[in-house]
Amino acid sequence: MKAKKFFAILMALAMIFTFTVQSAAAMRTLNGVTYSVNSDGSLGEKYTGWATSSSSGARFYFEDGERVTGVQVIGGTRHVFDEKGVWLLGRTNAKEDFSVIVDNDYTIDLKDGRIYFDVKVNNAYGKSGENFTSGEHFSLFMYKDSKWVRIPYVSDYAFTEMAMYAGEDMTLSYSKRLSSFDHDFEPGIYRVLIRVGGTDVRGEFNAVGTPPKPETPKPPVANPEEAVSNSAMR
């Protein structure tokens, strides 16, 4: 009788184990690399694709076994992930009148010493030929400590506003030196927010590299001719 009970317990445990393996996410992480899991429980290829944490509900995207971070274009949609790989948002801009575009896969190298991006006027709006306003001003944010933090401009910074007509395949370019902002720039995830045609348009990008050191003002060099002239007048 005891043997039958023991055998029944073993069978129950085996069924529970099988159910757990089959129902669990088909992924396993070893030494920081995530692999897919085959039906027999063996490791498969390095995992590429979406995954959701069963405990927190956070979403991640893996590429060759590693979580992606920053701004990534996946399946034609721009996605933003924090420094731990947690998905923040996704946007296609397909139906928006204006969209922010940053070259080099939405990555800016801080060593260039400036923030630069384009605003693309989508053709459906561009063909209308409507007039709209846009200016040099845009707001800049950095994602830090799980929130977007606004980066202020230096004091007394001035901007201009202009009116223009929409056109097909129209692109507006914006650029600001890092020295325009009261901020010590560092690599991370940034966001620009600009008002174009009465619409708030935002776009995210990665910042990499090290910003150039501020130039130290050089003392004025005396004019030799002026120095001779002054000495002759004494």
BAZA-734168 format. One record per residue: residue in one letter; x, z, y of N, C-alpha, C in turn. Coordinates in steps of 0.1 Angstrom, whole numbers. Layout:
REM residues N
A	X	Z	Y	X	Z	Y	X	Z	Y;
...
This chain:
REM residues 234
M	8	0	-12	0	0	0	9	0	13;
K	19	9	12	28	9	24	35	-4	26;
A	39	-10	14	46	-23	15	37	-34	22;
K	24	-34	19	15	-43	25	14	-41	40;
K	13	-28	44	12	-25	58	24	-29	66;
F	36	-27	59	49	-31	66	49	-46	67;
F	45	-53	57	45	-68	57	35	-73	68;
A	24	-66	70	14	-70	80	20	-68	94;
I	27	-57	96	33	-54	109	44	-65	112;
L	52	-69	102	62	-79	104	55	-92	108;
M	45	-96	101	37	-108	104	32	-108	118;
A	26	-96	123	21	-95	136	32	-97	147;
L	43	-90	144	55	-91	153	59	-106	154;
A	60	-113	143	64	-127	143	55	-135	151;
M	42	-133	150	32	-141	157	33	-138	172;
I	35	-125	176	37	-122	190	50	-129	196;
F	61	-128	188	73	-135	193	71	-150	195;
T	64	-156	185	62	-170	186	54	-174	198;
F	43	-166	200	34	-168	212	42	-167	225;
T	51	-157	225	59	-154	238	68	-166	241;
V	75	-171	230	84	-182	232	77	-195	237;
Q	65	-197	231	58	-210	234	51	-209	247;
S	47	-197	251	39	-196	264	48	-194	276;
A	60	-189	274	69	-187	285	74	-200	291;
A	78	-199	303	84	-211	310	95	-217	302;
A	96	-230	300	106	-236	291	119	-237	299;
M	124	-225	303	137	-225	311	144	-212	306;
R	158	-214	307	166	-202	305	179	-203	313;
T	183	-192	319	194	-192	328	206	-185	322;
L	217	-192	321	230	-187	316	241	-189	326;
N	248	-178	330	259	-179	339	255	-186	352;
G	243	-184	357	239	-190	369	234	-204	369;
V	233	-210	356	228	-223	355	216	-223	346;
T	205	-230	350	192	-229	344	191	-242	335;
Y	187	-239	322	185	-250	313	171	-251	308;
S	166	-263	304	153	-264	297	155	-258	283;
V	144	-254	277	144	-249	264	136	-258	254;
N	142	-262	243	136	-271	234	125	-263	226;
S	117	-270	219	106	-264	211	111	-254	200;
D	123	-257	196	129	-248	185	136	-236	191;
G	136	-235	205	142	-223	211	156	-226	216;
S	162	-237	212	176	-240	216	176	-246	230;
L	188	-245	236	190	-249	250	190	-264	251;
G	183	-269	261	183	-284	263	192	-288	275;
E	188	-297	283	196	-302	294	195	-292	306;
K	204	-294	315	203	-286	328	190	-290	334;
Y	182	-280	339	169	-282	343	168	-288	357;
T	159	-298	358	156	-304	371	141	-305	373;
G	136	-299	383	121	-299	385	117	-286	392;
W	104	-285	394	98	-273	400	96	-261	390;
A	96	-249	396	94	-237	388	87	-227	397;
T	79	-219	391	72	-208	398	75	-195	391;
S	79	-185	399	82	-171	394	69	-165	390;
S	69	-160	377	56	-153	372	54	-140	379;
S	65	-134	384	63	-120	390	59	-121	405;
S	66	-130	413	64	-130	427	55	-142	432;
G	54	-152	423	47	-164	427	55	-174	435;
A	67	-171	438	76	-179	446	79	-192	439;
R	80	-203	446	83	-216	440	97	-220	443;
F	103	-227	434	117	-231	435	118	-246	430;
Y	129	-252	434	131	-266	428	146	-266	423;
F	148	-270	411	161	-270	405	166	-284	404;
E	179	-286	406	185	-299	404	198	-297	396;
D	198	-303	385	210	-301	376	213	-286	373;
G	202	-278	371	203	-265	367	205	-255	378;
E	205	-259	391	207	-250	402	196	-251	412;
R	192	-240	418	182	-240	429	187	-247	441;
V	179	-256	447	183	-262	459	179	-253	471;
T	186	-255	482	184	-247	494	183	-256	506;
G	179	-251	517	179	-259	529	168	-269	529;
V	170	-280	536	160	-291	538	164	-302	527;
Q	154	-305	519	156	-315	508	144	-325	509;
V	147	-337	505	137	-347	504	134	-350	489;
I	122	-346	484	119	-347	470	106	-355	469;
G	108	-366	462	96	-375	460	91	-381	473;
G	99	-383	483	95	-388	496	89	-378	505;
T	89	-365	501	84	-355	510	95	-345	514;
R	95	-341	526	106	-332	531	101	-318	528;
H	110	-310	521	107	-297	517	118	-288	523;
V	114	-275	526	123	-265	532	124	-253	522;
F	136	-249	519	139	-238	510	148	-228	517;
D	146	-215	515	155	-206	522	168	-205	514;
E	176	-195	519	190	-195	513	190	-190	498;
K	179	-185	494	178	-181	479	171	-192	471;
G	167	-202	478	160	-213	470	145	-212	470;
V	139	-202	477	125	-200	478	119	-211	486;
W	109	-218	481	102	-229	489	94	-223	500;
L	96	-229	512	89	-224	524	78	-233	528;
L	80	-246	528	70	-256	532	74	-270	528;
G	64	-279	528	66	-293	526	58	-302	535;
R	64	-313	539	56	-321	549	60	-336	547;
T	50	-345	547	53	-359	546	53	-367	559;
N	46	-361	569	45	-368	582	37	-381	581;
A	32	-385	570	26	-398	568	14	-401	577;
K	7	-390	580	-5	-392	588	-4	-387	603;
E	8	-383	606	10	-378	620	15	-389	629;
D	11	-387	642	14	-398	652	29	-398	655;
F	36	-386	654	50	-385	657	56	-377	645;
S	69	-380	642	76	-372	632	91	-371	636;
V	97	-360	633	111	-357	636	119	-362	625;
I	130	-370	628	139	-376	619	153	-371	622;
V	160	-366	612	174	-362	614	183	-370	604;
D	193	-377	609	201	-385	600	209	-377	590;
N	216	-383	581	224	-377	571	216	-367	562;
D	204	-371	557	196	-362	549	193	-349	556;
Y	189	-350	568	184	-339	576	195	-328	577;
T	207	-333	579	219	-324	580	227	-327	593;
I	230	-316	601	238	-317	613	251	-310	611;
D	262	-316	615	275	-309	614	277	-302	627;
L	279	-289	627	280	-282	640	294	-285	647;
K	303	-291	639	316	-294	646	314	-305	656;
D	303	-312	656	300	-322	666	296	-316	679;
G	293	-303	679	290	-296	691	277	-299	698;
R	267	-304	690	254	-307	696	243	-308	686;
I	231	-306	691	219	-307	683	213	-321	686;
Y	210	-329	676	205	-343	679	195	-346	668;
F	185	-353	673	174	-358	664	166	-369	670;
D	158	-376	663	149	-386	668	135	-382	665;
V	126	-387	674	112	-386	671	106	-400	669;
K	101	-402	657	96	-415	654	81	-416	657;
V	78	-427	665	64	-429	668	58	-437	657;
N	49	-432	649	44	-439	638	36	-451	643;
N	37	-462	635	31	-475	639	17	-475	642;
A	9	-467	635	-6	-467	638	-8	-462	652;
Y	0	-453	657	-2	-448	671	6	-458	680;
G	17	-463	676	25	-472	684	18	-484	688;
K	10	-490	679	3	-502	681	-8	-500	692;
S	-12	-488	694	-23	-485	704	-19	-488	718;
G	-6	-487	721	-1	-489	734	-5	-479	744;
E	-9	-467	739	-13	-456	748	-1	-451	755;
N	-4	-445	767	7	-438	774	7	-424	771;
F	19	-418	770	20	-403	767	32	-398	774;
T	33	-385	775	44	-378	782	53	-371	771;
S	66	-371	775	75	-364	767	87	-360	777;
G	93	-349	773	104	-344	782	117	-341	774;
E	127	-337	781	140	-333	774	139	-320	767;
H	129	-312	771	128	-298	766	123	-298	751;
F	130	-290	743	125	-287	730	130	-273	726;
S	122	-267	718	125	-253	713	133	-254	700;
L	142	-244	699	151	-244	687	150	-231	680;
F	148	-231	667	147	-219	659	157	-219	648;
M	160	-207	643	169	-205	631	161	-196	621;
Y	161	-200	608	155	-192	598	165	-181	594;
K	161	-169	597	170	-158	594	162	-145	590;
D	167	-138	580	160	-126	576	145	-129	573;
S	142	-140	567	128	-143	562	119	-146	574;
K	124	-151	585	115	-154	596	122	-164	606;
W	114	-172	613	120	-181	623	123	-174	636;
V	135	-175	640	139	-168	653	142	-178	664;
R	136	-177	675	138	-186	686	152	-184	692;
I	158	-195	695	171	-195	701	170	-198	716;
P	173	-189	725	171	-192	740	181	-202	745;
Y	177	-208	756	187	-216	764	195	-207	773;
V	206	-212	778	213	-204	788	204	-203	800;
S	207	-194	809	198	-191	821	199	-203	830;
D	188	-206	837	187	-216	847	189	-230	842;
Y	186	-232	829	187	-246	824	175	-254	828;
A	178	-266	833	167	-274	839	164	-286	830;
F	151	-291	830	147	-302	821	139	-312	830;
T	138	-324	825	129	-334	831	118	-338	822;
E	107	-343	828	95	-348	821	93	-362	825;
M	89	-371	815	87	-385	818	74	-390	811;
A	69	-401	817	57	-407	810	62	-421	805;
M	56	-425	793	60	-437	787	48	-443	779;
Y	49	-455	775	39	-462	767	43	-463	753;
A	34	-460	744	37	-461	730	40	-476	726;
G	49	-478	716	52	-491	712	55	-491	697;
E	53	-502	690	55	-503	676	70	-501	673;
D	73	-494	662	87	-491	658	95	-484	669;
M	88	-475	677	94	-468	688	100	-455	683;
T	112	-452	688	119	-440	685	125	-434	698;
L	123	-421	699	128	-413	710	139	-405	705;
S	151	-405	712	163	-398	708	165	-386	717;
Y	169	-375	711	171	-362	718	185	-357	714;
S	191	-350	724	205	-345	721	207	-334	731;
K	213	-323	726	217	-311	735	230	-306	730;
R	239	-303	739	251	-296	735	248	-282	730;
L	256	-277	721	254	-263	716	256	-253	728;
S	264	-257	737	267	-248	749	254	-247	758;
S	244	-255	755	231	-254	763	223	-242	759;
F	227	-236	747	219	-225	742	228	-212	742;
D	221	-201	744	227	-188	744	227	-182	730;
H	236	-188	722	236	-184	708	249	-188	701;
D	253	-179	692	265	-182	684	261	-189	671;
F	263	-202	671	257	-210	660	265	-208	647;
E	258	-208	636	264	-207	623	256	-216	613;
P	262	-219	602	254	-227	592	241	-220	588;
G	231	-229	585	218	-223	581	207	-234	582;
I	195	-229	583	183	-238	584	178	-236	598;
Y	176	-247	605	171	-247	619	158	-255	620;
R	151	-253	630	139	-261	633	138	-264	648;
V	134	-276	651	131	-280	665	116	-282	666;
L	112	-278	678	97	-279	682	97	-286	695;
I	90	-297	696	89	-305	708	75	-310	710;
R	71	-310	723	57	-315	726	58	-329	731;
V	51	-338	723	51	-352	726	36	-357	726;
G	32	-363	737	19	-368	738	8	-357	735;
G	11	-345	740	1	-334	738	1	-329	724;
T	10	-333	715	11	-328	702	24	-320	700;
D	23	-309	693	35	-301	690	41	-307	677;
V	53	-313	678	60	-319	667	72	-310	663;
R	73	-307	650	84	-299	645	91	-306	633;
G	103	-302	632	111	-307	621	122	-298	618;
E	126	-297	605	137	-288	601	149	-296	596;
F	160	-289	597	173	-296	593	183	-285	589;
N	193	-290	581	204	-281	577	215	-282	588;
A	221	-271	590	233	-271	599	245	-266	590;
V	256	-274	591	268	-271	583	280	-271	592;
G	291	-266	587	304	-267	594	305	-256	604;
T	316	-257	612	319	-247	622	319	-253	636;
P	311	-247	646	311	-253	659	324	-252	666;
P	327	-261	675	340	-261	682	341	-249	691;
K	353	-245	693	355	-233	702	353	-237	716;
P	347	-228	724	345	-231	738	358	-234	745;
E	357	-244	754	370	-248	761	373	-237	772;
T	385	-234	772	390	-224	783	393	-232	796;
P	386	-228	807	389	-235	819	404	-235	823;
K	409	-246	826	423	-247	830	425	-244	845;
P	435	-237	849	437	-235	863	440	-248	871;
P	436	-249	883	438	-262	891	453	-264	893;
V	456	-277	891	470	-281	893	472	-285	908;
A	482	-279	914	485	-282	928	490	-297	930;
N	485	-303	940	489	-317	943	503	-316	950;
P	514	-322	944	527	-321	949	528	-326	963;
E	521	-337	967	522	-342	980	516	-333	990;
E	505	-326	986	498	-316	995	507	-304	997;
A	515	-301	986	524	-289	987	535	-292	997;
V	540	-304	996	551	-308	1005	546	-309	1020;
S	534	-314	1021	528	-315	1035	526	-301	1041;
N	521	-291	1032	519	-278	1038	532	-271	1041;
S	542	-274	1033	555	-267	1036	561	-273	1049;
A	559	-286	1051	565	-292	1064	558	-287	1076;
M	545	-282	1075	538	-277	1086	542	-263	1090;
R	549	-256	1081	553	-242	1084	564	-242	1094;
